Each structure stands twice: as C-alpha cells, then as structure tokens.
C-alpha cells in the first residue's frame, strides 16, 4: 500500500509543530550531612547528590553557623552527580545551615537549603528566612528555576526532521519523474521483446 506523499508531509509537519514535554529539573536526592541530622563531631565535607549531572557553572554551596556567618569552605567540586565542599578541621558545636545553588542538567538553576547539628549542645541553626542571600542574583535564579522548561523539540531534533522532510520531498519528486518517464508513448509498430516471444 503506497502512502500518498501529501499525507507523509502533513505527518512530518505536525510532528515538527507539536510541543514536546517540558524537561524536568534535577533534584537533590541525598546529602551528607542529612537534613536536620545531629552529628557527634564536625563533618569533613558537605556533599550533595542530585538525580542528574549538574553543570559545572555558577555552582555555590554556602555553610552558615548559628550567627548566620559564613564558614570557610573550599570551592565547590562537581563530580558526576555530586557537588561537595570541604569544611575546616575545627567547627564549634551548634547548629549549621547549608544553602546551595547549581545549574541543572537541563540548563536551569535550582537551589535549596537544609540544616544540621554538631554535638548535643550549642546554639540552634540559623534562621534561613532571615539569612542573607548567597548573591544578589539568587532570587532571580530561583524564579527562573521554578519556571517550566521551554516547550518545543530540541534544536537537533528539529533539524533532523527538517532534513527528513526535504529528503521525502526529493524522493517523491524522483518517483513522479520516473513514473512519467515510464509512460512515454512508444512509436507506432514498435514491438517489445515480450510481444515478440508471444508471436
């Protein structure tokens, strides 16, 4: 059964114009220390594990003590699905908060926070609502992370489908040309080999 070229072209065009599902942002699936965990001693690092592989760009991990003062850490290290920072050797007992921001594998920034406690005593973790932002752009980045991914097919898929559509059009034109050439009338009295054998 031969499918008309117009039907194939219409199907490819509809696929090109149809919106694709929005890409999901990565999510924090684990952390060390865990949220609201109480530790006997200070941890050596803070490690965040995400569902996807965050981009190694604009990554920030801020550790705050109970007075909302930043704790000295190393620069964030991005490895596969993990982001980590090393902590100083001596950290006083008390509550701490971690604020983080990464660029998701889909290109959108995501952020979050959690708290942990070192030792049984000491002051509680800082109030994250009152803590200063990591940067002036943090609020804008958070809003951008909450926005849905742009609808539509990825650029590579669009180019591939356009190429397929162009190839289909050329192939259709070739078939029409071949069929037209096969219907050229033969001169009167001309006998084909098959007719010769029949006679």
C-alpha positions in Angstrom: 0.0 0.0 0.0 1.5 3.3 -1.1 1.0 6.2 1.3 0.4 9.5 -0.6 3.3 12.0 -0.3 0.9 14.7 0.9 -0.1 12.5 3.9 3.6 11.9 4.8 4.4 15.6 4.5 1.5 16.5 6.7 2.5 14.0 9.3 6.1 15.3 9.5 4.9 18.9 9.6 2.6 18.1 12.5 5.4 16.4 14.4 7.6 19.5 13.9 5.0 21.9 15.2 3.8 19.7 18.1 5.2 20.8 21.5 7.5 18.4 23.4 7.0 17.7 27.1 8.9 20.1 29.4 12.2 18.7 30.6 12.3 18.0 34.3 14.8 19.8 36.5 17.3 17.8 38.5 16.5 17.2 42.2 18.6 16.8 45.3 18.2 13.2 46.3 20.7 12.9 49.1 23.0 15.0 51.2 25.8 14.4 53.8 25.1 15.5 56.4 21.4 14.8 56.1 18.7 17.4 56.7 18.3 18.0 60.5 20.9 15.3 61.3 22.8 15.6 64.6 26.4 14.6 64.4 28.8 13.6 67.3 31.6 15.6 65.6 32.0 18.1 62.8 31.9 16.6 59.3 34.9 16.8 56.9 32.7 17.9 54.0 29.3 18.7 52.8 28.2 16.5 49.8 25.1 16.9 47.7 23.9 14.2 45.3 21.5 15.1 42.5 19.2 13.0 40.2 21.1 14.3 37.2 24.5 15.7 36.4 24.6 19.4 37.3 26.6 21.7 35.1 29.9 22.9 36.4 29.0 26.5 36.2 27.7 29.1 38.8 27.8 26.4 41.5 27.6 27.7 45.0 27.5 26.0 48.4 27.3 28.2 51.5 27.6 26.9 55.0 26.4 29.2 57.8 26.9 29.0 61.5 24.3 29.8 64.2 25.1 33.5 63.8 24.5 33.3 60.0 28.2 33.9 59.4 29.7 32.0 56.5 32.0 29.1 57.4 35.2 28.9 55.3 35.0 26.1 52.7 36.8 25.1 49.6 35.4 25.9 46.2 32.5 23.6 45.2 33.7 20.4 43.4 31.3 19.0 40.7 31.8 15.3 40.1 29.2 13.3 38.1 26.0 13.6 40.2 27.8 15.0 43.3 28.7 18.5 44.5 31.0 18.8 47.5 32.9 21.3 49.6 35.5 20.6 52.3 34.9 22.1 55.8 37.5 23.4 58.2 39.0 21.0 60.7 37.6 22.8 63.8 33.9 23.6 63.9 32.2 24.6 67.2 29.3 22.6 68.5 26.0 24.0 67.4 23.6 24.3 64.5 24.6 25.0 60.9 22.7 25.6 57.7 23.7 24.8 54.1 22.4 26.8 51.2 23.2 25.6 47.7 22.7 26.5 44.1 23.6 24.6 41.0 22.7 24.7 37.3 20.6 21.7 36.4 21.5 19.4 33.5 18.6 21.0 31.6 20.3 24.4 31.9 18.0 25.8 34.6 19.4 26.9 38.0 18.0 25.2 41.1 18.6 25.9 44.8 17.7 24.7 48.2 18.8 24.5 51.9 19.0 22.3 54.9 20.3 22.3 58.4 22.4 20.0 60.7 23.7 20.0 64.2 27.2 19.3 65.6 27.1 17.9 69.1 24.2 17.9 71.6 24.7 21.4 72.9 25.3 24.8 71.3 23.0 27.2 69.7 20.4 26.1 67.1 20.9 26.5 63.3 20.4 30.0 61.9 17.0 31.2 60.6 17.3 30.6 56.8 14.5 33.1 56.2 16.5 35.9 57.8 19.9 34.8 56.4 21.3 36.9 53.6 21.2 35.5 50.0 24.3 33.9 48.5 24.3 36.6 45.8 22.1 39.4 44.5 21.0 37.2 41.7 19.9 34.3 43.9 16.2 35.4 43.9 16.1 35.8 40.1 17.8 32.4 39.7 15.3 30.7 42.0 12.4 32.2 40.0 14.0 31.0 36.8 14.4 27.5 38.2 10.7 27.4 39.1 9.7 28.3 35.5 8.9 25.4 33.2 11.4 24.5 30.5 10.7 26.0 27.1 8.3 23.9 25.1 9.2 22.5 21.7 11.5 20.0 20.3 15.3 20.3 20.8 17.1 22.1 18.0 18.9 18.9 16.9 15.6 17.0 16.6 14.0 19.9 14.6 17.0 19.9 12.2 16.8 16.1 11.7 13.1 16.3 11.0 13.5 19.1 8.5 16.2 17.1 6.8 13.9 14.1 6.6 11.1 16.2 5.2 13.4 17.6 2.5 14.6 14.1 1.6 11.0 12.9 1.4 10.1 15.8 -1.0 13.0 15.0 -3.2 12.2 11.3 -3.2 8.6 12.0 -4.1 9.7 14.2 -7.0 12.0 11.4 -8.2 9.2 8.8 -8.1 6.9 11.1 -10.1 9.7 11.8 -12.7 10.4 8.0 -13.0 6.7 7.2 -13.4 6.3 9.9 -16.0 9.3 8.6 -17.9 7.9 5.1 -17.9 4.7 6.3 -19.5 6.3 7.8 -22.6 4.3 6.5 -25.6 6.3 4.2 -27.9 6.4 4.7 -31.7 3.7 3.0 -33.7 4.6 -0.5 -34.8 7.3 -0.9 -32.2 7.3 -4.5 -30.7 8.6 -5.2 -27.3 10.7 -8.4 -26.6 7.8 -9.9 -24.7 5.4 -9.4 -27.6 8.0 -10.9 -30.0 8.1 -14.1 -27.9 4.3 -14.2 -27.8 4.0 -14.0 -31.6 
